[in-house]
């Protein structure tokens, strides 16, 4: 569905309850046979990367070429080049992406996975490569002062189904939370008055509004800054050190900053 957008989008969906249940128990075990992932990847010559593939501007298919592109894709290629291996992308529905990592369907996820204490019980993460915060989207003619989530008590708020934004909204009593599987439907309902505001990633909001003809605008940023990193199975200290070194070098020489500015117009690779 394209309505008002260059590409279909899917709001960033964070770990569903089941994703940290029994389906992810394999992720808690060390790497098979004691082999560090770095040795395995080097021997194979390929790093298998899980991503959603429908989440512009982070990772999506270029409508002209059909090839995967976006910020995450560029970061993945940068990391692979510094590890001396080739990237192999595996597009996966977000609801199953962490379970797929635990099952060994790919080596890492580079798809805006938030670093949280709960996820760190099941997976290891690289140092952060993206920082962003939740942001409201409102109708262009909105006059109410909506500067925090508490201002939406008694109102309807559209969020991504299974997202951290859904969790944040449901934690505030009095908000009628409406969950959507994709951003276009959410923003359509906002434009038509079916919800009073929407909540999404601040970096994605700029992209959504740039590519939408709907009468909506960016609202206030709400909530804490979030950190996103490369996720991989536990028990791979050499791999973790190598990925962190690759990202640190990319920070130092400005490569990561250039990728961020290319996609967002700002440097989102460093903490604000």
ZIVEN-V233216 format. One record per backbone hydrogen bond with DSSP energy under -0.5 kcal/mol. NH is the residue of the N-H (numbers start at 1). CO is the residue of the C=O. Records with the same first field share a line. If there is no record, write none. Layout:
NH = CO, CO
This chain:
5 = 2
10 = 54
14 = 12
19 = 16
20 = 16, 17
21 = 18
23 = 18
24 = 21
25 = 22
27 = 24
28 = 24, 25
29 = 26
34 = 31
35 = 32
39 = 36
40 = 36
41 = 37
42 = 38
43 = 39
44 = 40
45 = 41
46 = 41
47 = 86
48 = 46
49 = 47, 88
50 = 48, 108
51 = 90
55 = 59
58 = 55
59 = 55
60 = 69
61 = 53
62 = 67
66 = 62
69 = 60
71 = 57
72 = 58
73 = 58
74 = 70
75 = 71
76 = 72
77 = 73
78 = 74
79 = 75
80 = 76
81 = 77
82 = 78
83 = 79
84 = 80
85 = 80
86 = 45
88 = 47
90 = 49
92 = 51
96 = 93
97 = 93, 94
98 = 94
100 = 96
101 = 97
102 = 98
103 = 99
104 = 101
105 = 100
107 = 48
108 = 48
109 = 231
110 = 50
113 = 229
114 = 112
115 = 227
116 = 114
120 = 116
121 = 117, 118
122 = 119
123 = 119
124 = 232
126 = 230
129 = 228
130 = 228
131 = 268
132 = 226
134 = 224
135 = 200
136 = 220
137 = 198
138 = 217
140 = 215
142 = 139
146 = 144
147 = 145
151 = 148
152 = 149
153 = 150
154 = 174
155 = 152
157 = 176
158 = 197
159 = 178
161 = 180
163 = 160
167 = 163
168 = 164
169 = 165
170 = 166
171 = 167
172 = 169
173 = 171
175 = 172
176 = 155
177 = 175
178 = 157
179 = 177
180 = 159
186 = 182
187 = 183
188 = 184
189 = 185
190 = 186
191 = 187
192 = 188
193 = 190
194 = 189
195 = 189
196 = 156
197 = 156
198 = 137
199 = 158
200 = 135
202 = 133
205 = 201
206 = 202
207 = 203
208 = 204
209 = 205
210 = 206
211 = 207
212 = 209
216 = 214
217 = 138
219 = 136
220 = 146
222 = 134
226 = 132
228 = 130
229 = 113
231 = 109
232 = 124
233 = 107
234 = 27, 122
240 = 236
241 = 237
242 = 238
243 = 239
244 = 240
245 = 241
246 = 242
247 = 243
248 = 244
249 = 245
250 = 246
251 = 247
252 = 248
253 = 249
254 = 251
255 = 250
256 = 250
258 = 254
259 = 255
260 = 256
261 = 257
262 = 258
263 = 259
264 = 260
265 = 260, 261
266 = 260
268 = 266
